[in-house]
Amino acid sequence: MYLVRLRNGCEVKILKIIVDKMPNEPKECIFSECTNQLRGNYACNLYQGRGCEPNRCNSLKPITDYHAVEYMGDNVVKMIPIE
């Protein structure tokens, strides 16, 4: 968890948000806001208006990075990728 100051001055605590698919472009990100429609500029609402860069986002985490755990007995665990 980390503290983020929004552009409106509010501070919020953010955990990782697990998403089915990471956004490929800023316009697909739930935290981005279009600042210039002609140029297609998007700002991140979490990082005080900095440009939105989905590939470097610390708030979103793809579900494929996680595994389900199945306990099969004493000290035996099966890791199942979540897809």
Secondary structure, DSSP 8 states (H G I E B T S, - for coil): -EEEE-TTS-EEEE--EEESS--SSGGG-TTEEEEETTTTEEEETTTTT-B--GGG-SSEEEGGG-EEEEEEETTEEEEEE--
